[in-house]
């Protein structure tokens, strides 16, 4: 079975707890009190130099939601990097500085799971750092925690397998950004990138006793680069957003997109935009950026997106929206092959559904513009 890497290419159902947490004020107004904010863990393949810059865009979105008071960002779990890369701790530090937050980051396990039930008892303490921190956050939280998985599934799967009872009690939902959403089993025999990183871990997520909001990256791997009903993929031209950001946020993206080798992340962030940095960013603005996870971040924060690109609370979504989640019955084997069917009785398994294929891409781009321009 061959793998394909998404890195190499330039419904409506909502759970009761999300509806209950939806804001009753306009987007970006009157941040929620600490008690009412949704606690969130963000698991990502955030590397330096980057493999795909979508991870840095995603991280910025998470910090924007935290800055606005829509979520309480508890921690960032960074996948163990491939050879030649490092976890981009600097990106986390930069966004902490910009927002005034103090979100911790931890690096995950380098060891693939040998099976869906492998809890890596043979591994060293450092290999369990990420999974153990996930469990610590769940134990300490007085309310259910949402987990976003936007890269490898390994560390979240390990945590869930180590303490499934805790996940049943304290994990409010996992938003799983991986796989293909075609209802046909193994539609073309290729695996989406995040699945290929650890097939057993991906399959293990579906076993966990907590709600899963499955966000397949594509509907199918044959001719994947199109907006389709059961895939989250969309793309935008970077100059639709970059020139409208604050100077520090432009420096954040220039530092990452330029693969700057200097470790002086704070000086780069807070310093003036010199002509070379500004020119480089303008040049890169002409590039298209592939994206996947934006809708799930907003949904987890009790938001959705209208056809016109407005971010609105789920509880007040009167106008037609561009995406939703459908209840399903789903299975996944240890090779990472999924099969699902509609199941209107399901309360804890849902699949992302693009409800308006024609407007989804433009609406998500406008929504992300609105979100990121709120950062100072």
C-alpha positions in Angstrom: 0.0 0.0 0.0 1.5 3.3 -1.0 1.3 6.5 1.0 0.8 10.0 -0.3 1.9 13.2 1.5 -0.3 16.2 1.6 2.9 18.1 2.5 4.3 17.8 -1.0 1.5 19.8 -2.6 1.5 23.5 -3.0 -24.6 18.9 8.8 -25.2 20.3 10.9 -25.0 18.2 14.0 -23.4 19.8 17.1 -23.2 18.3 20.5 -25.2 19.7 23.4 -22.1 20.8 25.3 -20.8 22.9 22.4 -24.2 24.6 22.0 -24.3 25.3 25.7 -20.9 27.0 25.5 -21.6 29.1 22.5 -21.2 32.8 23.0 -24.3 35.1 23.1 -22.3 38.1 21.9 -20.9 39.2 18.6 -17.6 37.6 17.5 -14.6 39.3 19.1 -16.7 41.2 21.7 -16.7 40.7 25.5 -14.3 37.8 26.0 -15.7 35.0 28.1 -14.8 34.7 31.8 -12.1 32.1 32.6 -14.7 29.8 34.0 -16.7 29.7 30.8 -13.9 29.4 28.3 -13.5 26.1 26.5 -10.2 24.3 27.5 -8.3 23.1 24.5 -5.1 21.1 23.8 -3.5 21.5 20.4 -1.5 18.6 18.9 0.5 19.6 15.8 3.4 18.8 13.6 5.0 22.2 14.0 8.6 22.1 12.9 11.4 24.5 12.1 12.2 24.7 9.2 8.6 24.0 8.4 7.4 21.0 6.5 4.2 22.8 5.6 3.4 26.3 6.8 -0.3 25.4 7.4 0.8 24.4 10.9 1.9 27.9 11.7 -1.3 29.4 10.3 -3.2 26.9 12.5 -1.2 27.8 15.6 -2.0 31.5 14.9 -5.7 30.7 14.7 -5.6 28.9 18.0 -3.9 31.8 19.7 -6.4 34.2 18.2 -9.3 32.3 19.6 -7.5 32.2 23.0 -6.7 36.0 22.8 -10.4 36.7 22.1 -11.5 34.6 25.1 -13.2 31.9 23.1 -10.9 29.1 24.3 -8.5 28.5 27.1 -5.4 27.1 25.3 -3.9 24.7 27.8 -0.9 23.3 26.0 0.7 22.7 22.6 1.9 19.1 21.9 4.4 19.0 19.0 5.1 15.8 17.2 8.6 14.4 17.4 10.3 15.9 14.3 11.7 14.1 11.3 15.5 14.2 10.6 16.7 17.7 9.9 13.8 19.4 11.7 13.2 20.6 15.2 10.0 21.3 17.1 9.3 25.0 16.5 9.3 26.1 20.1 10.1 29.6 18.9 6.7 29.9 17.1 5.0 29.1 20.4 7.2 31.6 22.3 6.4 34.3 19.7 2.7 33.9 19.9 2.9 33.7 23.7 4.7 37.1 23.6 2.2 38.7 21.2 -0.9 37.6 23.1 0.5 37.8 26.7 -0.3 34.1 27.2 2.0 31.5 28.8 1.0 28.3 27.0 3.5 25.4 27.6 4.7 23.2 24.8 6.0 19.6 24.9 7.6 17.2 22.4 6.0 13.9 21.6 7.1 10.3 21.3 9.4 9.2 18.4 8.2 5.6 18.6 5.4 4.4 16.4 2.7 2.4 18.1 3.1 -1.3 17.4 -0.7 -1.9 17.7 -3.8 0.0 18.6 -3.4 -1.0 22.2 0.3 -0.3 22.5 1.0 2.0 25.5 4.8 1.9 24.9 5.6 0.5 28.4 9.1 -0.2 27.0 9.8 3.5 26.2 11.8 5.9 28.3 10.3 8.7 30.4 11.0 11.4 27.8 9.0 9.4 25.2 5.9 9.7 27.5 6.3 13.5 28.2 3.5 14.5 25.8 1.0 11.8 26.7 1.6 12.4 30.4 1.0 16.1 30.0 -2.2 15.5 28.2 -3.4 13.3 31.1 -2.3 15.9 33.6 -4.3 18.6 31.8 -7.4 16.4 31.7 -7.1 15.5 35.4 -6.7 19.1 36.5 -9.5 20.5 34.4 -12.8 21.1 36.1 -14.6 20.7 32.8 -14.2 18.7 29.6 -11.2 19.4 27.5 -11.2 19.6 23.7 -8.2 18.1 21.9 -7.3 19.1 18.3 -5.1 16.6 16.4 -3.6 18.3 13.3 -0.6 16.0 12.7 0.4 12.6 13.9 -2.2 10.9 16.2 0.5 9.1 18.4 0.6 11.1 21.6 -3.1 11.6 21.9 -3.7 7.9 21.2 -1.1 6.9 23.8 -2.7 9.1 26.4 -6.1 7.7 25.6 -5.0 4.1 25.8 -3.1 4.7 29.1 -6.2 6.1 30.8 -9.4 5.5 28.8 -11.6 6.1 31.9 -10.1 9.6 32.2 -10.8 10.2 28.5 -14.4 9.1 28.9 -14.8 11.5 31.9 -12.8 14.5 30.9 -12.2 14.6 27.1 -15.1 16.6 25.8 -14.1 15.8 22.2 -11.3 15.1 19.8 -11.2 17.0 16.5 -9.3 14.5 14.3 -7.7 16.1 11.3 -6.6 13.1 9.3 -7.7 10.6 6.7 -10.0 10.5 3.8 -13.7 11.0 4.0 -15.1 8.9 1.2 -17.8 6.5 2.4 -16.2 3.9 0.2 -13.7 1.7 1.9 -10.1 2.3 0.7 -11.3 4.2 -2.3 -7.9 4.3 -4.0 -5.6 2.4 -1.6 -3.5 5.4 -0.6 -3.1 6.9 2.8 -3.4 10.6 3.7 -0.2 12.0 5.2 -1.2 12.3 8.8 -2.5 8.7 8.8 0.8 7.4 7.3 2.8 8.9 10.2 1.3 6.2 12.5 -1.4 4.0 11.2 -2.1 2.2 14.4 -2.3 5.4 16.4 -4.8 6.8 13.9 -6.9 3.7 14.3 -6.6 3.8 18.1 -8.2 7.3 18.2 -11.5 5.8 16.9 -11.5 3.3 19.8 -11.4 6.0 22.5 -14.5 6.4 24.7 -15.0 10.1 23.9 -16.8 12.1 21.2 -14.8 12.2 17.9 -15.3 15.0 15.4 -13.6 13.5 12.4 -12.2 16.0 9.9 -10.9 14.0 6.9 -8.2 16.1 5.1 -9.5 15.0 1.7 -12.5 13.1 0.5 -10.3 10.9 -1.7 -6.6 10.6 -2.5 -7.2 10.3 -6.3 -7.2 13.9 -7.5 -7.4 15.2 -4.0 -6.9 19.0 -4.5 -10.5 20.0 -4.8 -13.2 21.1 -2.4 -15.5 18.2 -1.8 -18.3 17.3 0.6 -16.3 15.1 3.0 -12.9 16.7 3.1 -11.7 19.8 4.9 -9.2 21.0 2.3 -9.3 24.5 0.9 -6.6 27.0 -0.2 -6.1 30.7 -0.3 -3.6 33.2 -1.6 -1.5 34.4 1.3 -1.7 38.1 0.3 -5.4 38.0 1.1 -4.4 38.0 4.7 -0.7 38.7 5.3 -0.7 42.5 4.5 -3.7 43.1 6.8 -2.0 41.6 9.9 -0.3 43.6 12.7 3.4 44.2 12.2 4.4 41.7 14.8 2.2 39.0 13.2 3.8 39.8 9.9 7.2 39.3 11.5 6.0 36.0 12.9 5.1 34.8 9.5 8.2 36.3 7.8 10.4 34.5 10.4 8.8 31.2 9.6 8.2 31.5 5.8 11.8 32.8 5.3 13.2 29.9 7.3 15.3 32.4 9.2 18.2 30.6 10.9 18.8 33.1 13.6 17.6 31.9 17.1 16.8 35.5 18.1 13.1 35.0 17.7 12.1 37.9 20.1 14.4 40.4 18.4 13.0 39.4 15.0 9.5 39.6 16.3 9.6 43.0 17.9 12.1 44.6 15.6 11.1 46.8 12.7 10.2 45.3 9.4 13.3 45.9 7.2 13.0 46.1 3.5 14.3 42.6 2.9 11.8 41.1 5.3 8.9 43.1 3.9 9.9 42.3 0.3 10.2 38.6 1.1 6.8 38.5 2.7 5.2 40.4 -0.2 6.8 37.9 -2.6 5.5 35.0 -0.6 2.1 36.5 -0.5 1.6 35.5 -4.1 1.8 31.9 -3.0 -1.2 29.8 -2.3 -1.5 28.1 1.0 -3.3 24.8 1.5 -5.4 24.6 4.7 -7.5 21.9 6.4 -8.2 22.6 10.1 -9.9 26.0 10.3 -13.5 24.9 10.5 -12.8 22.5 13.4 -11.1 25.2 15.5 -14.1 27.4 15.2 -16.6 24.7 15.8 -14.8 23.6 18.9 -15.0 27.2 20.2 -18.8 27.2 19.6 -18.6 29.0 16.3 -19.5 28.4 12.7 -19.1 30.2 9.4 -21.9 31.7 7.2 -21.8 31.6 3.4 -20.6 35.2 3.4 -17.6 34.3 5.7 -19.0 35.7 8.9 -18.0 33.9 12.1 -21.2 33.4 14.1 -22.1 31.5 17.3 -23.5 28.0 16.8 -26.4 28.9 18.9 -27.3 31.8 16.7 -26.5 30.3 13.3 -29.7 31.3 11.5 -28.3 31.7 8.1 -27.0 28.7 6.0 -23.5 27.8 7.0 -20.8 26.4 4.8 -20.0 23.3 7.0 -21.4 21.1 9.6 -21.0 17.7 11.2 -23.0 14.6 10.5 -23.6 11.7 12.9 -22.0 8.5 11.7 -21.0 5.0 12.5 -17.3 4.5 11.6 -14.7 1.8 11.9 -10.9 1.9 11.2 -8.5 -1.1 10.9 -4.9 -1.1 12.0 -3.8 -0.2 8.5 -5.6 3.1 8.8 -8.5 2.2 6.4 -11.8 3.7 7.5 -15.4 2.9 6.5 -18.4 4.8 7.7 -22.1 5.1 7.2 -24.7 7.7 8.3 -26.2 7.0 11.7 -28.6 9.5 13.0 -28.7 7.9 16.4 -24.9 8.4 16.9 -24.0 10.9 19.6 -20.3 10.5 19.8 -19.0 10.0 16.2 -19.4 12.8 13.6 -17.8 13.6 10.2 -17.1 17.0 8.8 -19.5 17.9 5.9 -19.0 20.8 3.5 -22.6 22.0 3.0 -21.7 24.6 0.4 -18.9 23.5 -1.9 -19.0 26.6 -4.0 -18.6 29.1 -1.1 -16.7 27.0 1.4 -13.2 28.2 0.3 -13.9 31.9 0.1 -15.9 31.8 3.4 -13.2 30.1 5.4 -10.6 32.5 4.0 -12.7 35.5 5.1 -13.3 33.9 8.5 -9.5 33.3 9.0 -8.9 36.9 7.9 -11.3 38.1 10.5 -9.8 35.9 13.2 -6.1 36.7 12.6 -6.5 40.4 12.2 -7.7 40.5 15.8 -4.3 39.6 17.0 -2.2 42.6 18.3 
